[in-house]
Amino acid sequence: MVVALAATFLQVVGVGLVISIIVLVDSPGILKLLLMPLIPHRPAAGPSVMIGLSALLLLLDASVVSRTHVGLAVLASGTLALGTAAAQVRVHETGRHVVACGLALLVATSSLLTTTLVQGTVLQRTPGWAELCGLLALLCLACRYSRPALLVVSSVPLFVAVVRTEERAPVLSDLPVLKEVNGLFILLPVAFVLLGGYLRSEDGRRRAAAQDVRRAERLDLARDLHDHVAHHVTAIVVQAQAGEYTAERDPATARKLFTNIEQTGQEGLVAMNRMVGLLRTTETATADATVTPVMTSIKELVRQADSAGQHTSLEIVDEVKADDWPPQLAKTVQRLVQEGLTNVRKHARTATVVQVRLEAEAGRLVIRVRDNATSQQRGRSWFRPSGFGMVGLTERVVELGGELSSGPMPEGGWELSASIPVKRADRIPR
C-alpha cells in the first residue's frame, strides 16, 4: 500500500513538473509539437508520427493492463516517461542540465516504484511498452546531452529502471519475437547508451567544425580590418603631409585637403566599427555583413585614391564580368586593389599616375595595380613595411589557386599583379 501511494504521488508530481516545464522553460516549441496533429497543412510529419506512436503504445498498454490501481499506475508511469522525454530535449537545449537530471531521476524512481508495486500485487500482461520507450529515449538523451558530472547520476537509474521492467510481466518469453532474444532488456538500454554516445560524439565533431569555421571567419575579418584601417589611415597621413606643404602656398587646396581628411577619417571609423562588431558577433558575422557589389567597391576605392597630384584611373576590359564571381573571389579582388592603392600611398608618394586594370586571359582574371614612380623616384618612405597586408593577400590568392607578384616593371614604375582562375574547377591551391 505504501509503495502504491508513493508511486501515485511521484507520478502526479512528475506530470505537474512536466507541465510546468512546458509552460515556463520554453513552451512554444513543445506546445507546437504537442498540438501538431491538430494543425492543418502541417509542414512536417515527423513530430506527428512520434505522437501517434506514443498514443498507440499507450492504447496497447491500456488494452491489456488490469482494471485496477496497478494497471492505472503502469499507464500513468508510461505517460510520465513519454511526456518527460518530449520535454527533455528542450530542457537540454536551453542549458538546464540540472533540471533534466532531476526529471530523469524522477521518472526512474517512479518506474522502479511501479515495478515494485506490480511485483507485490499482480503481474501484468505488458511491461509497459510506452514507459519502456520513454525510459529508453530519456537514457539516450542523457547520454547525448548531460554534462559529465551529471551523466552517471541520470543514466544509471534509467538503465536499472529499463532492466527491471522485465519483472512486471511473466509471459514475455511466450511472445513470438521476444522469446528468441536472450537478455533483451539488457541489450536495449546498452544499445541506446551506445546510440547516445555516438550522437554525443557527432555533436562534438559538429561543434568543432563550426568553431573552426568561425575561427577562420574571424581571421578573415581580422585581415579585412587591417586592410580597412591601413587604407584609411594611410590616406589621412598622406593628405596631412600634403597639407603641411600647401598650407602657406595654396590655402584653398589645404582647406580641401583637411575636408578630405575629415571625410576619410569618418569613413575609416565606420568601417572599423562595422568590422569590430562582426568580430564580436561570431555566430552571425557572415549573416550580418552588408554586401556591396565588388565593382562598386573598386570604383569607390579608385575615386578615393584619385587626387590632383596623383591621378588614379580604372580600366576594366569588356570580357571581365563580375556578376558570376563567387564571394571569395570578389572579396580577394577588392582587397588586392585596396592593398595596391594603399601601398602606392605609403611607398610611392612621388607617383603621378596610378592605373588599376582588370582583364581576362585564358579563363583567368588578371588584376594589375601600377604606378609610374621608379625606384629612384619613390622617395623616403614614411611608413615601415609591416608585411601583414601582403601576407594576408598572398594567402587569399593562393587559396583560390592564383599567383601574386609585386615588383618594379622594366619600363619603370611598380606593379602589383595577381592571376586567379575564374572557374571553380581551376582553383586548385598551389
C-alpha positions in Angstrom: 0.0 0.0 0.0 2.9 2.4 0.8 4.6 1.6 -2.5 1.3 2.3 -4.4 0.8 5.6 -2.6 4.5 6.6 -3.3 4.2 5.6 -7.0 1.0 7.5 -7.4 2.4 10.6 -5.6 5.5 10.6 -7.8 3.5 10.3 -11.0 1.2 13.1 -10.1 4.1 15.3 -9.1 6.0 14.3 -12.2 3.1 15.1 -14.5 2.8 18.5 -12.8 6.5 19.2 -13.2 6.5 18.3 -16.9 3.5 20.6 -17.5 5.3 23.4 -15.5 8.4 22.9 -17.6 6.4 23.1 -20.8 4.8 26.4 -19.6 7.8 28.0 -18.0 11.0 26.8 -19.7 10.5 27.2 -23.4 6.9 26.5 -24.1 6.3 27.5 -27.8 8.4 24.7 -29.3 7.0 22.0 -27.1 3.4 23.1 -27.3 3.7 23.3 -31.1 5.0 19.7 -31.1 2.1 18.5 -28.9 -0.5 20.4 -30.9 1.0 19.4 -34.3 -1.7 16.7 -35.1 -4.4 19.4 -34.7 -2.8 21.9 -37.1 -4.0 21.5 -40.7 -1.4 21.6 -43.6 1.4 20.9 -41.1 4.9 21.2 -42.8 6.5 18.1 -41.3 5.1 14.6 -40.4 7.9 13.6 -38.0 6.5 15.0 -34.8 3.0 13.8 -35.6 4.4 10.3 -36.3 6.1 10.3 -32.9 3.0 11.5 -31.1 0.9 8.9 -33.0 3.3 6.1 -32.0 3.2 7.2 -28.4 -0.6 7.2 -28.3 -0.6 3.8 -30.0 1.7 2.4 -27.3 -0.4 3.8 -24.5 -3.5 2.3 -26.1 -1.7 -1.0 -26.4 -0.9 -0.9 -22.7 -4.4 0.2 -21.8 -5.9 -2.8 -23.7 -4.0 -5.4 -21.7 -3.4 -4.0 -18.2 -5.7 -4.9 -15.3 -8.6 -2.6 -14.5 -7.1 -1.9 -11.1 -4.9 0.8 -9.5 -1.9 -1.3 -10.5 -2.8 -1.1 -14.2 -3.5 2.6 -13.8 -0.1 3.0 -12.2 1.5 1.4 -15.3 -0.3 3.7 -17.6 0.5 6.8 -15.5 4.1 5.8 -15.4 4.2 5.4 -19.2 2.6 8.8 -19.7 5.0 10.4 -17.3 8.0 8.8 -19.1 6.8 9.9 -22.6 5.9 13.4 -21.5 9.2 13.9 -19.8 11.1 12.6 -22.9 9.2 15.1 -25.1 10.1 18.0 -22.7 13.7 16.8 -22.1 15.0 17.8 -25.5 14.0 21.4 -25.0 15.3 21.4 -21.4 18.8 20.3 -22.6 18.7 22.8 -25.4 18.1 25.7 -23.0 21.0 24.6 -20.9 19.0 23.4 -17.8 21.0 20.2 -17.3 20.4 20.0 -13.6 16.6 20.2 -14.2 17.0 17.5 -16.9 18.9 15.3 -14.5 16.2 15.8 -11.8 13.4 14.8 -14.2 15.3 11.7 -15.3 15.7 10.7 -11.6 12.0 11.3 -11.0 11.0 9.1 -13.9 13.4 6.4 -13.0 12.2 6.4 -9.4 8.6 6.3 -10.4 9.3 3.4 -12.8 11.1 1.5 -10.1 8.3 2.0 -7.6 5.8 1.0 -10.2 7.8 -2.2 -10.9 7.8 -2.9 -7.1 4.1 -2.3 -6.9 3.4 -4.7 -9.8 5.6 -7.4 -8.3 4.0 -7.1 -4.9 0.4 -7.4 -6.2 -0.3 -8.9 -9.6 1.9 -9.2 -12.7 0.6 -7.6 -15.9 0.5 -8.8 -19.4 2.7 -6.0 -20.5 5.9 -4.5 -19.1 4.6 -1.0 -20.1 5.7 -0.5 -23.6 5.0 3.2 -23.5 7.1 3.6 -20.4 9.9 1.4 -21.8 10.1 3.6 -24.9 10.1 6.8 -22.7 12.8 5.4 -20.5 15.0 4.4 -23.5 14.5 7.9 -25.0 15.5 9.5 -21.7 18.5 7.3 -21.4 19.7 8.2 -25.0 19.1 11.9 -24.3 21.0 11.7 -21.0 24.0 10.1 -22.7 23.9 12.6 -25.5 23.4 15.9 -23.7 24.1 15.5 -20.0 27.2 17.1 -18.5 29.9 14.7 -17.5 29.3 15.3 -13.8 25.5 14.5 -14.2 25.8 11.7 -16.8 26.2 8.8 -14.3 23.7 10.3 -11.9 20.9 10.4 -14.6 21.8 7.4 -16.7 22.4 4.7 -14.2 18.9 4.9 -12.5 17.3 4.9 -16.0 19.4 1.9 -17.0 18.3 0.0 -13.9 14.6 1.0 -14.4 14.7 -0.3 -18.0 16.2 -3.7 -16.9 13.7 -4.1 -14.1 10.6 -3.6 -16.4 11.0 -7.2 -17.5 9.9 -8.3 -14.0 6.4 -6.9 -14.5 5.2 -9.5 -17.0 5.7 -13.3 -16.6 4.8 -14.2 -20.2 7.2 -12.1 -22.3 9.1 -15.2 -23.3 5.9 -16.6 -24.9 5.8 -13.7 -27.4 6.8 -14.8 -30.9 9.6 -12.2 -31.3 10.9 -11.7 -27.8 11.3 -15.4 -27.0 14.1 -15.6 -29.5 16.1 -12.8 -27.9 18.1 -13.5 -24.7 18.7 -10.6 -22.4 16.5 -8.2 -24.4 16.0 -5.8 -21.5 19.8 -5.6 -21.1 20.6 -5.2 -24.8 18.0 -2.5 -25.3 19.5 0.0 -22.8 23.0 -0.9 -23.9 22.1 -0.1 -27.5 20.5 3.2 -26.5 23.5 4.2 -24.4 25.8 3.5 -27.4 23.4 5.5 -29.6 23.5 8.4 -27.2 27.3 8.2 -27.0 27.6 8.2 -30.8 25.3 11.2 -31.1 27.3 13.0 -28.4 30.5 12.4 -30.4 28.8 13.6 -33.6 27.6 16.8 -31.8 31.2 17.3 -30.6 32.5 17.0 -34.1 29.9 19.4 -35.5 30.8 21.9 -32.8 34.5 21.6 -33.5 33.8 22.0 -37.2 31.6 25.1 -36.6 34.3 26.5 -34.3 36.9 26.0 -37.0 34.6 27.9 -39.5 34.0 30.7 -37.0 37.8 30.9 -36.3 38.6 31.1 -40.0 35.9 33.7 -40.4 37.3 35.8 -37.5 40.8 35.6 -39.1 39.4 36.6 -42.4 37.6 39.6 -40.7 40.9 40.4 -38.9 42.6 40.6 -42.3 39.8 42.8 -43.6 40.1 45.1 -40.5 43.9 45.5 -41.2 43.2 46.3 -44.8 40.5 48.9 -44.0 42.5 50.6 -41.2 45.7 50.7 -43.2 43.9 52.1 -46.2 42.1 54.9 -44.4 44.9 55.8 -42.0 47.4 55.9 -44.9 45.1 58.3 -46.8 44.8 60.6 -43.8 48.6 60.7 -43.2 49.4 61.3 -46.9 46.8 64.2 -47.1 48.1 65.6 -43.9 51.6 65.7 -45.2 50.4 67.3 -48.4 48.5 69.9 -46.4 51.6 70.8 -44.4 53.4 71.9 -47.6 50.4 73.6 -49.3 49.0 75.5 -46.2 51.0 78.6 -46.9 51.3 78.4 -50.7 47.7 77.4 -51.5 45.2 77.9 -48.6 42.2 76.8 -50.7 43.8 73.5 -51.6 44.9 73.0 -48.0 41.3 73.5 -46.8 40.1 71.0 -49.3 42.7 68.5 -48.1 41.6 68.9 -44.5 38.0 68.4 -45.6 39.1 65.2 -47.3 41.0 64.1 -44.1 37.8 64.5 -42.1 35.7 62.5 -44.6 38.3 59.8 -44.8 38.6 59.6 -41.0 34.8 59.2 -40.7 34.7 56.5 -43.3 37.5 54.7 -41.6 35.7 54.8 -38.2 32.5 53.5 -39.8 34.4 50.6 -41.5 36.4 49.8 -38.3 33.2 49.8 -36.1 31.5 47.5 -38.6 34.4 45.1 -38.6 34.9 45.1 -34.9 31.1 44.4 -34.5 31.4 41.5 -36.8 34.4 40.2 -34.8 32.4 40.3 -31.6 29.4 38.6 -33.0 31.0 35.3 -34.0 27.7 33.4 -34.5 26.2 35.8 -37.0 29.2 37.5 -38.5 28.5 36.3 -42.0 24.8 36.9 -41.9 25.1 40.5 -40.5 27.7 41.7 -43.1 26.4 44.1 -45.6 27.2 43.1 -49.2 28.3 45.8 -51.7 28.8 44.9 -55.4 32.5 44.4 -55.9 32.8 46.7 -58.9 31.1 49.4 -56.9 33.6 49.0 -54.1 36.6 49.0 -56.6 35.3 52.2 -58.3 34.9 53.8 -54.9 38.5 52.9 -53.9 39.8 54.4 -57.1 37.7 57.5 -56.6 39.1 58.0 -53.1 42.7 57.5 -54.3 42.4 59.9 -57.1 43.8 63.3 -56.3 45.3 66.4 -58.1 48.9 65.3 -57.7 48.3 61.6 -58.2 45.8 60.7 -60.9 44.3 57.2 -60.4 42.3 55.5 -63.1 40.4 52.2 -63.5 40.3 50.2 -66.7 38.0 47.2 -67.0 38.3 45.1 -70.1 34.9 44.1 -71.6 35.5 40.4 -71.1 35.5 40.9 -67.3 32.1 40.1 -65.8 31.8 40.3 -62.1 28.2 39.1 -61.9 29.3 35.4 -61.8 32.2 35.8 -59.4 31.9 33.8 -56.1 32.0 35.9 -52.9 35.6 34.8 -52.1 36.9 35.8 -55.4 35.1 39.1 -55.3 36.5 39.9 -51.9 40.0 38.9 -52.9 39.9 41.2 -56.0 38.6 44.1 -53.8 41.3 43.5 -51.2 44.0 43.3 -53.9 43.1 46.7 -55.4 42.8 48.2 -51.9 46.2 46.9 -50.9 47.8 48.1 -54.1 46.4 51.6 -53.8 47.4 51.7 -50.1 51.0 50.6 -50.9 51.2 53.4 -53.6 50.2 55.9 -50.9 52.7 54.5 -48.5 55.8 54.0 -50.6 55.3 55.9 -53.9 54.4 59.4 -52.9 56.1 60.8 -56.0 54.0 58.8 -58.4 51.8 61.0 -60.6 49.8 58.2 -62.4 48.3 55.1 -60.9 46.4 52.6 -63.0 44.2 49.8 -61.9 43.4 47.3 -64.7 41.1 44.2 -64.7 41.3 41.8 -67.6 40.6 38.2 -68.6 43.2 35.9 -70.0 42.6 32.3 -70.8 40.0 31.7 -68.2 41.9 33.7 -65.5 41.2 37.1 -64.0 44.3 39.3 -64.1 44.4 42.3 -61.7 47.2 44.9 -62.0 47.9 48.0 -59.9 50.7 50.1 -61.4 52.3 53.4 -60.6 54.9 55.4 -62.5 57.3 56.1 -59.6 60.6 54.4 -60.4 62.8 53.0 -57.6 64.9 56.2 -57.7 61.8 58.4 -57.5 59.9 56.6 -54.9 61.4 58.7 -52.2 61.9 58.1 -48.5 59.0 56.0 -47.1 57.1 57.5 -44.1 55.8 54.0 -43.3 57.7 51.0 -42.1 56.5 47.9 -44.1 54.7 45.6 -41.7 54.2 42.9 -44.3 50.9 41.8 -42.9 48.9 43.2 -45.8 50.9 41.3 -48.4 50.9 38.1 -46.3 47.1 38.1 -45.9 46.7 38.9 -49.6 49.0 36.1 -50.6 47.0 33.7 -48.5 43.8 34.8 -50.2 45.2 34.5 -53.7 46.9 31.1 -53.2 43.8 29.7 -51.6 42.0 30.4 -54.8 44.7 28.7 -56.9 46.2 32.0 -58.1 49.5 33.7 -58.3 50.6 37.0 -56.8 53.7 39.1 -57.7 55.0 42.5 -56.8 58.0 44.4 -58.1 59.4 47.0 -60.4 58.5 47.0 -64.1 61.1 47.0 -66.9 59.8 50.3 -68.3 59.8 51.9 -64.9 57.3 52.1 -62.1 56.0 49.4 -59.8 53.3 46.8 -60.3 51.2 44.6 -58.0 49.6 41.9 -60.1 47.6 38.7 -59.5 46.3 36.0 -61.8 43.3 34.0 -60.4 41.2 31.2 -62.1 37.7 32.3 -62.6 36.2 28.8 -62.9 35.8 26.9 -59.6 37.3 23.7 -61.1 40.5 25.5 -61.9 41.0 26.8 -58.4 43.5 24.3 -57.1 45.6 25.7 -54.3 49.3 25.7 -55.2 
